[in-house]
Amino acid sequence: MGSDPIVLPLLRSLKEDFSGSVDLRAVYTQPDKRSGRGMRLQEGPVKQLALELGVPVRQPECMNENEYRWLQENECQLILVMAYGQILKQALLDLPSHGILNFHASILPAYRGASPLEGAISEGCDETGVTLMQIIRELDAGPILDVEKIPVCGSLCRSALADALSHACVPLLKRNIDGIASKALSFVPQNRDEATFTRILTKQDSLLDFRQSAQKLYNRYRALKEWPGSAFEYRGERIRIGELKFVSNVSGTPGTVLSADNSGLLVACGEDALLCLQLQRPGGRMMPVADFLRGYSLDQGAVLDQVDMIPLVASKPFPYRKRNG
């Protein structure tokens, strides 16, 4: 069960590396979505790979009695889940004889929840990984079977980290598949006192608060670069940031433009500064700062609007918020 491209190496490995020991009966993924100019139904990458591999695909809007019956009739013994996008009810958790195991993209109990990759990057972690765990009726709180760890370099963005984590799932499965089959498993409970939590991201998360340190903002920029991106507000207009650099040993009143020239837009932060290399007005296109400034008045000494950023990580679960966009 999976809907995000992060599951693709795991799916391919299940079909190609374990064909003698695993009978892959189906891939569950989210229903096709309409996109593009014609708003045509588009198959997701997980469905496309499953069909390429000759695996039946099931796409219910939600898991229901019909799906439970289908799994029973097909003698489902094990369900593997990663980034599926649906809450699994107890009736499903009780169904397969070998249980339901989840590949979570963090080293639990850190970064439970909807955006563990963004959480790890925004916190400046130098290591993360994939946790193979048992699903229980509490978000990402089940006991842990095993972990595959990977390093995180200081310039990595979400897409590159997702690619690394997707491939980390394969060795994690390979060294545990025999134990899963024989039920010779040793699970370790999570330490609840060490748990941290992430949340669903929204478009509003793109806005930067220059009262924060430049390093913290640069980490957030890396985490959100693909979506929702980074931006600031000036005179009530939201300006998107394309490329951004961290600049140390520069000081000034937070939010003040220290320089605006062909080298970029240098903005003072609570500590150090950020250099914006590409900017975009609403309805315009992303362009180098030198070109942007020819048609937009943003000079040295200007003060960017102050905003409050909602943290991406907390020590307690976030209140539920529906994703905007």
Buried (B, 14 or more C-beta within 10 A) or exposed (E): BBBBBBBBBBBBBBBEBBEEEBEBBBBBBBEEEEEEEEEEEEBBBBBBBBEEBEBEBBBBEEBEEEBBEBBEEEEBBBBBBBBBEBEBEEEBBEBBEBBBBBBBBBBBBBBBBBBBBBBBBBBBBEEBBBBBBBBBEEBBBBBBBBBBEBEBEEEBBBEBBBBBBBBBBBEBBEEBBEEBBEEEBEEEEBEEEEBBBBBBBBBBBBBBBBBBBBBBBBBBBBBBBEEBBBBBBBEEEBBBBBBBBBBEEBEBEBBBBBBBEEEBBBBBBBBBBBBBBBBBBEEEEBBBBBEBBEEBEBEEEBBBBEBEBBBBBBEEBBEEEEEEE
